[in-house]
Amino acid sequence: MKDHMHASCMQSGFPTIASALAAMAEGRVKAADVLAACLARIAALNGTLHAVHYLDEAGARAMRRTGPLTGIPWGIKDNFDVAGLPCIANSRLRAGRIPATDAPLVTMLRQTGAPLLGKLATWEYGTGTGAEHFDLPNPPARNPWDTARFTGGSSTGAGVAVATGMALFAIGSDTTGSVRLPAAATGCCGVLMTPGVLPMAGGLPNTYSMDRPGPITWTAEDAAIVLDAVLGSQLRAAGSAGARGLRVAVVRDPGAGLPAANAELAAAFEAGLSVLSRLGAHITDAQLPWPASTCLDAARVIGAAESASIHEEELAKTPELMGAALRDKLLAGMGVSAVDYLAAQRLRRAFSDAMERFWNAHDVVLCFGTLHLPPRLGVEPESSNYTMETMLTPASLAGLPALVQCTGFSEAGLPLHWQIMTRQGNEAAMFRLAMAFEAATDWRSRRPA
């Protein structure tokens, strides 16, 4: 069954990392074939989807280092430094900037043998208000499931590249959802690890205290493969242990201050719970210690103030070069008082402490990510609501590992999703649940046309 799946994935032009590695190990394809397939898809699709800002075909073809990800092409959000490639983070403020050295995470990934394809689309400086104003150097990435729709910010190109087979994995960065939102919008898997496990150095900061890099892949198994290769962890093996016995806290209610989840998201959520029950997971209804909206309020204060602090000089000297979304966020951050910032940080500490107690009774939390389907691009308030009305900020605020994965598709063919969270250092439980669900369903066989 798996051999047939690997072969069919390769023939379709949409290999997973697992299927590509298996096919190369068995001699059915060569690394050059996998790279050529990705480059062909970029050539065919990028003019419409705008996922890749800077393609380094020569660099990818010249990659000779071998390792656990030899022959697995990848891309990285254009807010991370890659030696010799532009890094402008989709901003006129950084036009012409070409770093001389790789970000540490890029160095770590090169050592796995994976050829880097280039730099992927992002919102300006990897941040904003959730709105698209079509006023940046590069056009916004388009959702491959419906090109009139948003891809999720701010790692906008990462999800598109993976969903369409332009790259087999991508690296984004996430402050309050910027890996998980594009994963949800494009039907991919987006992962955040315990803070500090993956280095953010060499990436343009959005905040001082909440930024985390993370992989976007087609499957949870692929994410585990990438993380194992970089970290020397055993997440793929741990994830293969299945969901039986896991204590799953199910949080259906977004709580006060947020709307109910979209009906199709909610229906897929319930169907997914039935799968987990059959797999032997212990399902318990639960509520987070505080509403997600309270976490959002605190995260918005912290994020806006820290972003304004980082980019204060640029806002003062060259605001006319900024796009509207970045400028609006920084102006809001300049208005945050020290009293409000410290209050938000105290709330963050209290919520983190409450979550530590929560884990005494639960291994993982299962909840929604965003509460909406991918919105129409540039249509407000759809785009900003997709970004802001979420259950993603509790993991951001408390520094929890989190994973978003596809749970099906809407009647209109748009990806549906849920989010898994766990305590710091307990990523194995998160992957057990995600990989068990993935193996028991067939959602990974469907790709955008």
N, C-alpha and C positions, 0 to 999 in steps of 0.2 A: 504493500500500500504506500509506504513512504517512498520507496524507489520510484514508483509510478508518479507520485506527487512531485518528487524532485525533477524527474524528466519532463513532466508537463509544464512545471514552472519555467524551466529553462527554455522549452520550445515556445512558450508564450512570450518570451522576452521579459518576463517579470520574475526573475529568480529571487528567492529569499537568500539571506546570508547562509542559512543552514543548507539549503538545496544547492547553492553555488559551491560551497566548500565540499559538499559530498560529491558533486559532479566532477569537480577538479581532482579530488583525491582518487576517484575511480577512473580518471582518464577520459571521461566522456566529453569534457570541454577543457579548454585552456584558459588561463588567466586573461590572455589577450582577447579571447572571445567575449568574456564577461565585460571587460572594459569597452570593447567595440560596441556591444549592445547598449551600454549606458550612453556612450557618446552619440550613437545613432538616435537614441530617444531625445537627447538634448537637442540635437540638430533638427529633429522633426517637430518638437513640441515647445521649445523655449521661446520661440518667437511669439507664441500665443500666451503661454503661461507665465513667462518672466520670472522663473524660479532661480536661474543662475545669473548672477551679476558679472562674474569674472571666471571664464573657463581657462584652465591651465592644462590643455590637452597634452602639450609637450612634456610637462612635468609628470603627468599621470603615466604617460607611456614610458618615461625614463625611469620610473620607480623600479629599483632592483633589490631592495632590502627584502628579506624573507622573514616570515613570522606567522603567527596564528591566523592573521587576516590577509595573508598574501592573496592578491587578486580580487579583493573586495573594494570596489570604488566607493568613495564617500565625498561628501561636501561639508562645508562649515559656514555658518552664519557670518556675514560680513561685518561683524564687530570684533572678531578675533584676528590677531596678527598672524600672517603667514608670510615668511620671508620672500621678498621679490614680487608679491602680488599686492594690488591696491587694497587698502582697507579704509574705506570712507564712511562705512556705516550708513550709506544712503543719504549723505549730508553734504551740502555745498561747503560747510565749514571745514571739511577734511579733504577737499578736492586735491588730488595729486599726492596724497600720502601713501608711501610704499614702505612698509617696515623692513628692517634689515634682519630681524630674527623672528623665529617662530614663537608663538605662545607655548608655554609648557605642555598644555594638553595636545597641541598639534604635534609636538615632539614625541609625546607618549604614543600617539596614534601612528605616526610614521614608523615607530619601532615595531609595530605589529605587522608591517609589510603591506598595509592597505594603501593603495594609490589615491592621492588627493586630487579630486577633479577640479576644485576651485571654490569660489566664494558664492554664498547663497543670499537670496533677497531678505531684507529686513526693513522694519520701520526705521525712520531716522533715529540714530543713536540707540536703537533697540528699545524704544519707549514711545510714549504718546498718551493720548486720551482715549484711544479706542476708535477714533474717527479717521477716515481716509479723506484727504483733501486733494489728492492727485497733483501735488505741488513739489515732489521730490525729484532728485536727479534721475532715478530709475522708476518706471511705472510699478504699481502694486502687482504682486503675484496674483494669479487667478486660480480659483479652485478647480481642479481637474474633473470633479464630479458635476460641476455646473459652472462654467466660466463667468457667469454673471454674479457669482458669489465670492464671499470673503474666504481667505485661507486661514484666518486666525493669526493674531499678532503675538509677539513681534518677530518670531522666527518664521517669517511668512513663506520663505522659499524652501525651508527644510522639509515640511510636510509634503509639499507639492513634489519635490524631487524624489522622495522615497515612494510616495503613492504611485507615481508614474514610471518608476524604474529608471529615472535619470541617475540615481545614486542608490546604493543598497543600504546605506545609512547616512545620517546627517547629524551634526552637532549644532544645537542651539543653546540659548541661555534663557533662564526663567527667573523673573523676580516675583510676579504674582500670577504667572500663567503662561509665559511666553514660549515654553516648550509644549506644555499640555494643551493649550488652545489650538495651535496648528495641528497637533496630532489628532485632536477631536474633530476638527473641521475637515481633515483630509482622510480620515479612516485609518490612521497609523497608531503606533504605540509610542508614547512619549514618557520618559523616565527621569525622575529626580532622585539622586542619592542623598544620603546623609551629608549635611554641609561639610565641605572641606575634603570629601573623598575624591572629587574631581577638581582640579585647580581652575580658578577663574582668572588667574594672572594672565596678562597679555590680551585680555578681552576688555573692550571699552566698558567701564562700569556704568550701570544705571543707578544702583544704590551701593552704599558701603556694606550694608548688613543683610541683604536678602538675596543677592544675585547667586545663581547656581547654573553651571552648564549641565547639559544632559543630552543623551542620544534620542533621536527619533528613528524608528525602524518600522518595518512592516509587521513584525510579530514580536511578542514578548520574548520568545526564545531567541530571536535575533538580538534583541537588546541585551540579554544575558550573555550571549556570545561576545558581543563587543566589549561589555564591561569586564568579562573574564579576561579577555585578551589584554586590556589596558591595565587592569588592577591585579591580575593574578588571583582573582576570586574564583569561587565555585558556584556561581549563581545558576548556571544552566543545570548542573547536577542537582543542586538543591531544589530548583524549580520543578524538576522531573519527579519529585517525591509525591506529587498530587495534593489535592485539597482536603483529603480525609482528615478529620480531627481539628482543622483550623477553626478558631473561634472568630467568626465574622460578625462584626457590629454593623448592622445595616441602618444607614441614616437616609430615610426617604424625604423627610421634611426639610426644605432649605431653611426654615425658620423665619421669624419676623424680619421684615424689611426686604425680602426677596420674593419674587413670584414663584408660583408652582412650576415644576419642570414641564417642558413641552410634552404633550400627551404621548407622542410616539417614542420619545426618550424614556418616559415612564413605563410604557408597555414593554419595551425592550429590557429595561431594568428588571421588571418582574419576571420576564421569561428567563433572563440570565440567572436570577436567584433560584429558579426551579432547577436549572442545570447544576448549580453549585450544591443544592440539597441532594440531588441524585449522586453527586460525587463524594458525599459524606462530610461536607463542611457543616459546622454547627452555626446556624443562622440565628441571630438575636437582634430584635429591633432595639435601636439605641438613638440617643441624641448626643451631639457634641456638647462639651461643657458650656460653650457659649455659641450663640448663633453665628453663622458664617458672615452675616451682614456686619456684625460687630468687628470681626476680624478684618473685613474689607475696609471698614472705617479707619481702623488703626493702620493698616497697611498703606492706605492711600496717603495718610498724613506722613508716615515715615518715608514712603517712596518719593513723594513730591518734594519734601524738604531735602532729602539726601541728593536727589537728582539736581535740584537747584544749587545746592552747595558745590557739587562736582562741576557744574557748567555755568557757574555764576559769572565768570569773566566773559565767556562767549555771549551770554544773554545781555550783558551790559554793553559790549563793544560791537557785536555784529548780529543783532537780532533779526535784521532784514534778510540774512542768509538762511535763517531757520524756516523749516516748514511750520505750518500753523499748529499741528498737533503737538510738536515738541515745544514750541514757544508757549502755547497755552498751558502745558503742564509745568514748565519751569516758572512761569509767572505765578501760577497757583502755589508752587512750592516756596517762592520768595515771600508769600504772605503768611506762611505757617510760623506761629510764634514758638519760642523756645518752650514755653509752658505746655503748649499742645503737643509738641514733638516728644517731650519727656513723658507726658501723660500716655501717649501712644506706646512708648517703649515700656512703661510700667505695665500697661495692659498686655503687651506682648509677653512679658515675663510671667504674668499671672496666668495667661492662657497656656503657655508652655508647661507651667507647673501642673495645671489642671489636666492637661493631656497626659502627663507622666502618670498620674493616678489612674486615668482612664485605661491605660494599657494593662493594668493589673487584671482586668476581666476580659480583655480582647486581644487578639493577635493582629487583626487588620480591621480597617474601616472600609466599607463599601458605600459610596455615595455618588451623586452626580458630579460632573466637572462643571462645564457651563450648563445653563438651564435652557438653552435655546439650540435650534438647528443652525447650521451655517447661514449667516444672513446675506442679503443682497449687498454687493460691494458698493460702498459709498452711500447707501440708503440709511438715513438716520431717522429714529434712534436705533435701528436694527444693529448696526455694526458696533456701536459703543455698548449697547445692552449685552451683546454676545460676550464682550470683553469684561464688562464690569459685573454683570449679574451671574455670579458663579459661586461654586463651593470650593474653589481652588485656593483661596487665601488662607484658610486654616493651616494647610501644609506649609505655605510660605511663611506665615507668622511664627509658627512653632518649629520650623526647620525640619519637617518630617519628610522621610522618603515618600514619594508618590508616583503613581503610574496611571496613565490614561490609556484605555484600549477600546477598540471597536466592539460594539455589541449587536451590530446589525445595520440595517438601512431603512430609511423612511420610505413611504409609498412613492415619493418623488425621486428616490435613489440617492438620498443624502446620507452620509455616515452618521450613526448613532454611537454613543459611548457611555462608559462609566469611569469612575476614578477609584483607585485603591490607595489607601494610606496605611503606614505602619510606624512603629516607634523607631527612633534613630538606631541604626545598626542592625535592624531586623529585616533588611531587604529580602532575605531568603523567603520569609513568609509571604511577602508581596508577590514574588515571582512564582511561588507555589500556586497561589490562587489564580494569577493571570495565565500561567502556562497550562494549568488544568482546564480552565474555561476555554482557552484557545484550542486545545487538543480535542475537546468534546463538542466543538461547534465547527461549522464550515465557512464562517465569515471571511477567513483569510484567502479563500479561493476567488473572491470577487474583487476585481480591480476596475479603475475608471477606464472607459472605452478609449 
